């Protein structure tokens, strides 16, 4: 066996190289990715009526794409998304943006590396938020959020004012996720794929935490190994490969969300 003498670092590097060489990513537009993300998260329990917003920055302008207020995640398609400016005024599409999108504008202003924001109220995240308890990452599958999830203990009320945008953006800091006490979750990504994966993970992590808390005391992960796992699953290629799988799942049930049934 040729690889028997290789170190873990060498094996990890080789696997990363193979992912870049062999794993192909589907070529969806941002509108299609955003529509797919809405359907993916609907299927994964993030639906809460009209609560929650998903946005992505338009790279060439000071605008972003989001869903029209009044439509649920399961009704979003690439064709009915809006493009709005920083004042939430639509410049493309019909309808109005969710007024709570205002706090997204503050995150985009203060975090120029962020290109996608997902805010939802999934069941297990909402239940953990009711306990005003920070997210604890103590299981390998959720290590992408290890030391990468902030916590806002004080609920600032309905997030439709500029004050809430300033508070949430500041509390997020340099992390990619935040648990909002008495509210829900917010994740950010440099790409739509990254944000979608983190949104799925934070709900799974909250579910695991509630189950573990009911059974006993959660045991902490070794920090060095948890950080290694965090970095291993947080690469751009890994995010895109994961997203491609979730997109294939979604398209089996929701081919109407993009202009083509396959891509």
Buried (B, 14 or more C-beta within 10 A) or exposed (E): EEEEEEEEEEEBEEEBEEBEEEEEBBEBEBBBBBBBBBBBBBBBBBBBEBBBBBBBBBEEEEBBBBBBBEBBBBBBBBEBBBBBBBEBEBEEBEBBBBBBBBBBBBBBBBBEEBBBBBBBBBBBBBBBBEEBBBBBBBBEEBBBBBEBBBBBEEBBEEBBBEBBBBBBBEBBEEBBBBBBBBBBBBBBBBBBBBBBBBBBBBBBBBBBBBEBBEEEEBEEBEEEEBBBBBEBBBBBEBBBBBBBEBBEBBBEEBEBBBBEEEB
